[in-house]
Amino acid sequence: MRTVLEIINENGLEGIGEAVSILINEAMKVERSSALNARPWERTEYRAGYANGFKNKSVASKLGKLHLNVPQVRGDVDFYPSALEKGLRSEKALKFAMAEMYIQGVSTRKVTAVLKKLCGLEISSTQVSNASKLLDKELEKWRTRDLPKIPFLQLDARYEKVRQDGVVMSCAVLIATGVMEDGRRTVLGTSVSLSEAEVHWRQFLLDLKRRGLHGLKMITSDDHAGLKAARESVFPSVPWQRCQVHMQRNAVPYVPKISMRKGVANDIRNIFNAPNLVEAERLLEMSIEKYETSASRLSSWMEDNIPEGLTVFMLPENQRKKLRSTNMVERLNKEIKRRTRVATLFPNESSLLRLVSAILVETSEEWETGKRYLPIVEE
């Protein structure tokens, strides 16, 4: 068999598809040996099953069709190569979402061109229907999975354009992320609806609770009225930390002069960066008095609102920085936006939910197997 290097040297870029096929085939054989606890023809008491040849499979990719030899097994072992699944969910979801637009007459020449550029192939309505059903089943299983103990919860929403009854509307995508007991992050769930009203948030939070969410020490979010009411209804006894980043932005309309903005921002930042709650409250009182005459509306706003951003002082100092704002889920929203802006318009809520869920599944897997996000403090 020719080597990967030989193929690329002989065919240049046109040989990359064949070269990648060879690499994936070899990786799948190694993975099968690992699953069986035995190399080919090896006799060992630890063997879990037996190799059972290969099954030919063609996989469409950006490099063209990949001709793969999928290893088969027999015996009491569950095996399917991860190379055929890992990292492909969101690409499939994007492809299906855009294909739906094309099929339902919502798309434009631009959408069709982007579909070809990103996916490298045409997709029939039958292919979309069959593949979407399989993908939806997998994603629904993830969205309804049992949840572990989550000490810290972060909530946020973003909006995407969806066609509803012939009218383009903004659709709310609710997202919940959390930090587990071991300090690693996880995406807890997502929901799509045509509004960010209290009833949607309340249903979303109740669903998290039904799935086993417990052990909450603090919830971080902005002060959206619907979210606030739902949170107080579902988790009334859990301390709430209002996002400090959002609060900095919220203060701007109350600053009467542009020349004052930098000073106000520094004063608020100093409050949030105080070493402890006593010092933060002292600095807040000073700021309230400082602006009582020159910016009375700002002074009143600070007195009424900034205390909601000081809840994080109940935590150890080395945990505060990453829990005092919704930056964790905000960065996740930016990644979703990067992917959804290619589609620009979704034909229905299901199509949007499919793509967002696929992105979140991959992100959650990376978080849960990656480095700790938060240092753990012994209680």
N, C-alpha and C positions, 0 to 999 in steps of 0.2 A: 504493500500500500504506500502510495506517495505521501511524503511528509507535507505538513502545512506550509512550511517554508518553500518547498518545491512548487507547490500549486500557486502561491502568491507570486513567486519569481517568474513563472511561466505565463500567468494570466493577468498579473497586475490586480487592479481593483475588481475586475470581473471575476477573479478567483476567490474573493473574500467569502462569498456565500458558501462555497464548497469547503473552504478551510474551516469556517465556523462550524459547519456540520460535523466535520471530523472531530473537532475539539469537544463538541457537545456529546457526540457518540462515545468518545473515550471517557468523558466525565460521568456519563450515565452508567457505563460498565463498572467504573470504580465505585460508584454509589451503590450499585446492586451488590457488589462483593461485600461492602460495608453492612448492608441490610441483612445479608445472609450469614455474616460473621465467618466468611470463608472465601478464599480466592478460587478462581476457576480450577477444577479438578483437585482441589485440596481436600484431604480427609481430616476432619477434626470433630471432636465431640461437641463443640460449641456451635456447629452449623445449625441455622434456624430454618433453612429451606433449601431449594435447589434451583439452579438456573434452568430456564426453559426456552432457550433460543431468543429470537428477536422478532419484533413486529414492525414492518415498514410504515413510516408515517411522514407525510409532507406537512410542513408548518410554514405558513405565510409570514414573512417578516419584512422589515425595511430593506433587507439585503436580497430580497427575492425569496423564492421557495427554498426551504432547507429540507434536504432529504435525510431523514433520521432513521436509525435502527433502534427502536425502543426495547430495552432489555425486559424479558418476561421472567416470571418466577412461578414456582409451584410449591405447595406445602403450606405450612402454617405461618405465613409471613405476609404482611401488607406492604406492598411496595409500588411506588410510581415515581419516576424521576422528578426531582424538584426543579431541574433545569427547564422543564416544560411548563412550569407554573410560576416560579418565583419572578417577581418583577414585571409580569405581563398583564396583571389585572387592570391597572390604570390605563395602559395603552389600549387594551381591548375595550374598556369602558368608553374612552374617548372616541374610538373608532365606531362603536355602536351608537353612541349619542349623535355623532355627526351623520352617520348613515341614516338614522331615523329622520333627520331633517331632510335629507335628500329624497328619501322614499315618500315622505308625507307632503312633499311639495313646498316645504318651508325654506329650503336651502337656495343659495344663489350660486353663480359660477365660481365666486370666490370660495365658498364653502367646499364645493366639489374639488377645486384645485388643492385646497389645504388638505382635504381627506387623502387625495392621491399622494401628496408630498409627505405627509406624516406616516401613512400606513402602507403606501407602495402598492396598493391593489384595489380593484373594484370589489364592492360587496353587494350581494343580492339581498332582496328583502327576506328570502327564506333563511339565508345564512344569519342575517341579523336577528331574526325572530328566534331561531334555535339557540344561537350562542347567547343571546340576551337572557333567555330563560335559565340557562345553566349558571350564568354569572350572577343573576339576581338571587338565585337560590343560595349561592355561596355567600354573597354579601348580606343577605337577610339573616343567615346563620350567625354572622359576625355581629350584626347590629343587635341581636337578641341574646347574645351569650351571657352567661352568669358573670357578675362583677365581683372583684375581691374587695377587701377593705381599702378604702381610699381616704387618707387623712386630708388631702388638699385637692379641692375641685376648682377648676376655672371654666367660666362660661362666656361665650361670645356668639355673635351672629354676623352673617354677611348676606348680601343680596345678589341675585342673578336674574337675568331676563328669561322669562318663560312665556310661551304662547298658551293662552287659556281662552277657549271658546272664540278663537279668532282675534283675540286682543292680546297685545304684549304687556305683561305685567311683571313687577318686581317680586321675586319669590325669596322668602327668608330661609336661610340655611343655618340651623342651630347646631352648635358644636360644643361638646363637653370633653375636656381633657382633665387628667388628674395625675397626681404623684402618688405612687404606691408606697407601701411601708419600707421597701428596700431602697427608696430614693430615686427610682427610675420612673420615667413618664409613661403614660399610656393614653390612647384616645378611647374614651368611654362610649361615645355614640354620636349620632347625628340624626337630624330630622329636617324635612323640607315641608314648608307650608307657604300659603300665599300671604301670611302676615306674621309679625313678631309680637302679636297680642298676648295678653296674659294666658289665655286659654291654650295657646300653642306651647308656650313655655311650661305651663303647669303640667300639661300632658307629657311633655318631654321629661321633666324632672320626676314625675310619678313613675314613668317607665324605667328610669335609672334606678329608682328605689325598689321597684318590683323585681328588677334583675339582680338585686342583692347589694347595691351600693350602701355602705355603712361605714361607721368610724370616722365621719367627717369632723375635722378640727376647725376648718375655715373654708369659706367660699369666696373666690375673687371674681369680680365682674364689674362692668360699668353700671350706671344707675338708670338704665332703661326702665321706664315705668312698668311695662308688662313683665319684664324679667324680675324686677324688684318685688312686685306683688306675688308672682308665682313662687319665688324663693321663700318669701315670708310665709306662704301658705303650706308649702311642702316641707321645708326645713326651718321652722320658726326658731329653733333653739341653737342653730349653728351660727357662730360669729361670721359677720360679713366684712370683707375688705373691699372697699371701693377702689377701683383701679386708679393709681396715682398718675399714670400717664394721661389717661382720659381727663382726670381732674385738672391737670396743668392746662390742657386745651380748653376745658370748660371755663377757666378763669378769664380767658382773653376778652370775651365780650363785656366783661365788667370793668376793664381797665380803660379809663376815660381818654388817655393820651397814649399815642404810639411810643413816645419817648419814655413812658413809664413801664413798658412791657418787660424789658430786660430786668429791671429792678424787682418787679413783682415776681417774675419767674424765679429769680435767685432766692427771694424770701421764701417762696413756697418750697423750693428745692431744699433749702436749709432745714425747714420743718421736717420734711420727709427723711432727710439724712441724719437727723438727730440721733445721738447714741442711745437714747431711751425715751420712754413715753413722757416722763416728767419734763425733760428738756424740750421735747417737741411741743408740748402744751404751753410751755413758757414762751417759746418762739412764736407760736400761733397768737397768743395773747398780745405780744408786742406788735405783731403785724396788724392785728385788728385795730389796735390803738393808732398805729402809724398811718393807716389809710382812712381813719374815721372822718377826717375833715377833707382831705384831698381827693378821696375816692370812696364816698360813703356806701355806694352800692357794692363795691368790691369788698369793703370791710364787712358788710352784712353777709355777703355770700361766703366769705371765708369762715365766719363764725358758724354759719348753718351747715356748711358742707365739708370743710377740711377734716373735722373730727371723724368722718366716715372713712377717711383714708389712713387712720392711725391704728386700726385694729391689729395690723401686722406686728406692732410692738409687743404683743402678747407672746410672740415666738422668739426663740433664741436668735441672736444677732446674725449668725451664719446662715439662717434660713430666710431672712426677711427680703433680701434683694430680689430673689426670683419669685417671691410670692406676693409682692406688694403691687404688682400690675398683672395685666393679662397678656404680657409680651409673648408668653409661650404659645398661646392660641392665636395671637395676632400674626406671628410668623407663619403659623400653619395656614392661616387665611391667605397670606401672600402667595404661598405655594399653590393653593387651590385656585387663586385668581390667575396665576401664571398659566395654569392648564385650561381653565374654563374660558379665558378670553379668546382662545383659538376658535371655540365653537360660537361664541358671541350670543347665540340665542338657542334655547332648548325648546323642543317641541312639546314637552310635557314635564310634569314634576318627577315622574319616574326616571326619565332620562337624566335629569340633573342629579337626583339622588344616587343613581348608579355610578356616575363619574366621581362625585364627591366621596362616596363610600369607598370606592376602589383606591383613591388617593389616601384616604385616612387609614385603611387597612395596612397599606405598605408602610406608612409613617409610623403607625403604632408598633408594627413588628420591629422596625429599626430602633425605636425608643426603648422597647421592652428588653431588647438584647444588647443595647448599647451601654454607654457609660452612665453612671449615676448623675442625675440632674441636681439632686439635693442631698447635702450631707445629713446623715441620720444622727439625731441626738437621743441618747438613752434617756428614758423617762425615769 
